[in-house]
Amino acid sequence: MVAERDFKDFMAEVCTSVAVVTALADGLPHGTTVGSLTSLSLRPPMVTVALGRRSHLLAVVRRTGRFGVNLLGAGQAGLAAVFASPVADRFAAAGWEADDGLPRLRHAPGWLVCRTERLVDGGDHVLVLGGVTRVALAPSAAPLVYGRRAFGTHCALPHHAPPSITDQIAAFAR
Ligand SMILES: Cc1cc2nc3c(=O)[nH]c(=O)nc-3n(C[C@H](O)[C@H](O)[C@H](O)COP(=O)(O)O)c2cc1C
């Protein structure tokens, strides 16, 4: 038996990207913050996102069979919080436009257009398998990352030169 607290503490150590997944129904935009965006396949290009069974966005994705992925940048933690909160109009805080019939946030550095290929039940979530039909990326933007229960960004480690061969021989001789 796994304690829920232990599982949550473990998963808090798993850093994720942060994206707003969107869909459009009857002219109205819907969007939810996710940390579950994962690459699934290269040929053909596919991603997955896990949405809670009771997610309003999931209901719209079930109906429309399509969704967009807005990959957020380091300056967009506020937007991520809004799209995870119960405010009435999440899109009021964000400039957006319909792109390929899906809501695209104006300043998000990454954008995917996806067709829902399959929905797979997984406990209290549903795994949405999406076939990617379009990709757009602003390459220089620093990503928004969520880990240890806080927003942050990615930072590359300084390059460490491998130890010289003489150091390695000396280490073996010890
Ligand atoms: C950083 C972060 C990551 C999240 N990741 C997910 C996720 O992957 N799947 C999910 O269903 N909810 C996730 N949530 C919670 C949803 O954004 C939140 O429950 C939202 O209110 C659901 O909205 P909806 O019912 O309109 O879909 C995340 C929240 C935050 C702040």
Ligand as a Chemical Component Dictionary entry (heavy atoms), coordinates in Angstrom:
data_LIG
# 
_chem_comp.id                   LIG 
_chem_comp.type                 NON-POLYMER 
_chem_comp.pdbx_formal_charge   0 
_chem_comp.three_letter_code    LIG 
# 
loop_
_chem_comp_atom.comp_id 
_chem_comp_atom.atom_id 
_chem_comp_atom.alt_atom_id 
_chem_comp_atom.type_symbol 
_chem_comp_atom.charge 
_chem_comp_atom.model_Cartn_x 
_chem_comp_atom.model_Cartn_y 
_chem_comp_atom.model_Cartn_z 
_chem_comp_atom.pdbx_ordinal 
LIG C1  C1  C 0 1.614   23.203 -12.981 1  
LIG C2  C2  C 0 0.265   22.537 -13.112 2  
LIG C3  C3  C 0 0.134   21.370 -13.834 3  
LIG C4  C4  C 0 -1.098  20.729 -13.967 4  
LIG N1  N1  N 0 -1.175  19.582 -14.717 5  
LIG C5  C5  C 0 -2.384  19.005 -14.928 6  
LIG C6  C6  C 0 -2.482  17.871 -15.799 7  
LIG O1  O1  O 0 -1.507  17.397 -16.386 8  
LIG N2  N2  N 0 -3.721  17.327 -15.975 9  
LIG C7  C7  C 0 -4.832  17.832 -15.350 10 
LIG O2  O2  O 0 -5.933  17.285 -15.560 11 
LIG N3  N3  N 0 -4.752  18.901 -14.525 12 
LIG C8  C8  C 0 -3.568  19.507 -14.309 13 
LIG N4  N4  N 0 -3.474  20.614 -13.507 14 
LIG C9  C9  C 0 -4.684  21.092 -12.811 15 
LIG C10 C10 C 0 -5.681  21.758 -13.772 16 
LIG O3  O3  O 0 -5.069  22.833 -14.479 17 
LIG C11 C11 C 0 -6.880  22.298 -12.951 18 
LIG O4  O4  O 0 -7.444  21.238 -12.214 19 
LIG C12 C12 C 0 -7.941  22.947 -13.817 20 
LIG O5  O5  O 0 -8.815  23.671 -12.963 21 
LIG C13 C13 C 0 -8.769  21.980 -14.638 22 
LIG O6  O6  O 0 -9.631  22.736 -15.437 23 
LIG P1  P1  P 0 -10.794 22.146 -16.329 24 
LIG O7  O7  O 0 -11.759 21.412 -15.416 25 
LIG O8  O8  O 0 -11.438 23.356 -16.969 26 
LIG O9  O9  O 0 -10.180 21.220 -17.349 27 
LIG C14 C14 C 0 -2.252  21.273 -13.349 28 
LIG C15 C15 C 0 -2.130  22.468 -12.616 29 
LIG C16 C16 C 0 -0.894  23.094 -12.503 30 
LIG C17 C17 C 0 -0.788  24.397 -11.735 31 
# 
loop_
_chem_comp_bond.comp_id 
_chem_comp_bond.atom_id_1 
_chem_comp_bond.atom_id_2 
_chem_comp_bond.value_order 
_chem_comp_bond.pdbx_ordinal 
LIG C1  C2  SING 1  
LIG C2  C3  SING 2  
LIG C2  C16 DOUB 3  
LIG C3  C4  DOUB 4  
LIG C4  N1  SING 5  
LIG C4  C14 SING 6  
LIG N1  C5  DOUB 7  
LIG C5  C6  SING 8  
LIG C5  C8  SING 9  
LIG C6  O1  DOUB 10 
LIG C6  N2  SING 11 
LIG N2  C7  SING 12 
LIG C7  O2  DOUB 13 
LIG C7  N3  SING 14 
LIG N3  C8  DOUB 15 
LIG C8  N4  SING 16 
LIG N4  C9  SING 17 
LIG N4  C14 SING 18 
LIG C9  C10 SING 19 
LIG C10 O3  SING 20 
LIG C10 C11 SING 21 
LIG C11 O4  SING 22 
LIG C11 C12 SING 23 
LIG C12 O5  SING 24 
LIG C12 C13 SING 25 
LIG C13 O6  SING 26 
LIG O6  P1  SING 27 
LIG P1  O7  DOUB 28 
LIG P1  O8  SING 29 
LIG P1  O9  SING 30 
LIG C14 C15 DOUB 31 
LIG C15 C16 SING 32 
LIG C16 C17 SING 33 
# 
